[in-house]
Each structure stands twice: as C-alpha cells, then as structure tokens.
Amino acid sequence: MRSKGEGRARDFWPSHAAFVALAQVAQPRPLEEMPGLASWFGSAAGRAALAEGRLVEEYRWWLAKHRPPLNPQERRIIADRAGAAQSKVARLRERLGLRLPVDPTDREWLHAYETHQDAARELVRRGQAQGEAA
C-alpha cells in the first residue's frame, strides 16, 4: 500500500474506499460475505433468475462485477451465457449418464458449474427463509 499513496506527492495513506478497492483486486471477497450483494439473490430478482434459468450466470456476473446487470445489453449477455451453459450441462450429464467418455476439462467445467449453482441456490434459499421469518 506504500506505493499506492494519495495526494500530490503520494505521501498520504489511501482512503478506506481506495484501500478496500485495491484489496478486492488482490483477493476478491467471497460474495457470500457481502450481505448487500448476497441479499439480491434472496429478492424477487434472484427468484426470477432461478425460474428463468439464469441463476448461475447471474451469480458468476456478481462474482466478477459485484453488481447486477445494469442494462439490456448486460442482461442479454447473461441470458445468452445461461442458454449456452444449460445446453452444455445437459450434453455433459447425458454423456455421463450413458457412461460415455467426457473430456477432463469438461468434467471440471461441470463441477465448477454445479458448485456455483449450489452456492447461488443457497443464497436464494436463505433469502426466502429470511423473508418468511419476517
């Protein structure tokens, strides 16, 4: 952080916001630890993403950007990614179900997809549980 000083001579410690932003670049904070962001998945928007098959790609968007898609173009990108991912998941699961060979890279991709799916569904479930308790 010494090289990230602020001020004209760069001799002032960075502000808290700058410090947090730089730390986020070095090691992103898990989405589950960001209550403001994670709460989105428990809202109607998260339930809609689940119902419309966009949940994993929206979760991945949040992981990368720490915000929801903000405009129609970003929502279209997510929808396209979700469609392609669902197709790939279906193909891979079918191949695995038939005991056909599956490339190790595809197995890893499927495992990562399922891990993100589980995490995103848990966020939706927690949000629903909190809503019901309120």
C-alpha positions as CSV (number, residue, x, y, z in Angstrom):
1,M,0.0,0.0,0.0
2,R,3.0,2.3,0.4
3,S,3.2,2.6,-3.4
4,K,-0.5,3.5,-3.6
5,G,-0.3,6.7,-1.6
6,E,-2.7,9.5,-2.3
7,G,-2.1,13.2,-2.6
8,R,0.1,15.2,-5.0
9,A,3.3,13.7,-3.5
10,R,1.7,10.3,-3.0
11,D,2.6,10.5,0.7
12,F,-0.8,10.1,2.3
13,W,-2.3,6.7,3.1
14,P,-5.1,5.8,0.7
15,S,-8.7,6.4,1.8
16,H,-10.6,3.5,3.2
17,A,-12.5,3.1,-0.1
18,A,-9.3,3.0,-2.2
19,F,-7.8,0.5,0.2
20,V,-10.8,-1.8,0.0
21,A,-10.9,-1.5,-3.8
22,L,-7.2,-2.4,-4.1
23,A,-7.7,-5.3,-1.6
24,Q,-10.6,-6.5,-3.7
25,V,-8.3,-6.7,-6.8
26,A,-5.7,-8.6,-4.8
27,Q,-8.1,-11.1,-3.3
28,P,-11.8,-10.8,-4.2
29,R,-14.1,-11.1,-1.2
30,P,-16.5,-14.1,-1.4
31,L,-20.0,-13.0,-2.5
32,E,-21.5,-14.8,0.5
33,E,-19.6,-12.4,2.8
34,M,-21.2,-9.3,1.2
35,P,-24.6,-9.1,2.7
36,G,-25.7,-6.2,0.5
37,L,-24.9,-8.1,-2.7
38,A,-25.9,-11.5,-1.5
39,S,-29.3,-10.2,-0.4
40,W,-30.1,-9.6,-4.1
41,F,-30.3,-13.4,-4.6
42,G,-33.0,-13.6,-1.9
43,S,-35.1,-11.0,-3.5
44,A,-37.6,-11.3,-6.3
45,A,-34.7,-10.7,-8.8
46,G,-32.9,-13.8,-7.5
47,R,-36.1,-15.9,-7.6
48,A,-36.7,-14.7,-11.2
49,A,-33.2,-15.7,-12.2
50,L,-33.7,-19.1,-10.8
51,A,-37.1,-19.6,-12.5
52,E,-35.7,-18.3,-15.9
53,G,-32.6,-20.5,-15.8
54,R,-30.2,-17.5,-15.4
55,L,-29.2,-18.1,-11.8
56,V,-25.7,-19.5,-12.3
57,E,-24.7,-16.9,-14.9
58,E,-26.1,-14.1,-12.8
59,Y,-24.1,-15.5,-9.8
60,R,-21.0,-15.5,-12.0
61,W,-21.7,-12.0,-13.1
62,W,-21.9,-10.9,-9.5
63,L,-18.7,-12.7,-8.7
64,A,-16.9,-10.8,-11.4
65,K,-18.5,-7.4,-11.2
66,H,-20.1,-7.2,-7.7
67,R,-23.2,-5.8,-9.1
68,P,-26.3,-6.9,-11.0
69,P,-26.5,-6.5,-14.8
70,L,-27.4,-2.8,-15.3
71,N,-28.8,-2.6,-18.8
72,P,-30.5,-4.7,-21.5
73,Q,-27.1,-5.5,-23.2
74,E,-25.7,-7.0,-19.9
75,R,-29.0,-8.9,-19.3
76,R,-28.8,-10.2,-22.9
77,I,-25.2,-11.4,-22.3
78,I,-26.2,-13.2,-19.2
79,A,-29.2,-14.8,-20.9
80,D,-27.0,-16.0,-23.8
81,R,-24.4,-17.4,-21.5
82,A,-27.1,-19.1,-19.5
83,G,-28.6,-20.8,-22.6
84,A,-25.2,-22.0,-23.7
85,A,-24.3,-23.3,-20.3
86,Q,-27.6,-25.1,-19.8
87,S,-27.1,-26.8,-23.2
88,K,-23.6,-27.8,-22.3
89,V,-24.7,-29.1,-18.8
90,A,-27.5,-31.2,-20.5
91,R,-25.0,-32.7,-23.0
92,L,-22.4,-33.5,-20.4
93,R,-24.9,-35.0,-18.0
94,E,-26.3,-37.1,-20.8
95,R,-22.9,-38.4,-21.7
96,L,-22.0,-39.1,-18.1
97,G,-25.4,-40.9,-17.6
98,L,-24.7,-43.1,-20.6
99,R,-21.1,-43.8,-19.3
100,L,-19.6,-42.2,-22.4
101,P,-16.1,-40.6,-22.3
102,V,-16.1,-37.0,-21.2
103,D,-13.1,-34.8,-21.5
104,P,-11.5,-33.9,-18.1
105,T,-11.8,-30.2,-18.9
106,D,-15.5,-30.6,-19.4
107,R,-15.8,-32.6,-16.1
108,E,-14.0,-29.7,-14.3
109,W,-16.3,-27.2,-16.0
110,L,-19.4,-29.2,-15.0
111,H,-18.1,-29.4,-11.4
112,A,-17.5,-25.7,-11.3
113,Y,-20.9,-25.0,-12.7
114,E,-22.6,-27.3,-10.1
115,T,-20.6,-25.6,-7.3
116,H,-21.8,-22.2,-8.4
117,Q,-25.3,-23.5,-8.8
118,D,-25.4,-24.9,-5.3
119,A,-23.9,-21.6,-3.9
120,A,-26.4,-19.4,-5.8
121,R,-29.4,-21.6,-4.8
122,E,-28.3,-21.5,-1.2
123,L,-28.4,-17.7,-1.4
124,V,-31.9,-17.7,-2.8
125,R,-33.0,-20.3,-0.2
126,R,-31.5,-18.1,2.7
127,G,-33.2,-15.0,1.3
128,Q,-36.6,-16.8,1.1
129,A,-36.2,-18.1,4.6
130,Q,-35.4,-14.6,5.9
131,G,-38.4,-13.3,4.1
132,E,-40.7,-15.9,5.6
133,A,-39.4,-15.3,9.1
134,A,-40.0,-11.5,8.8
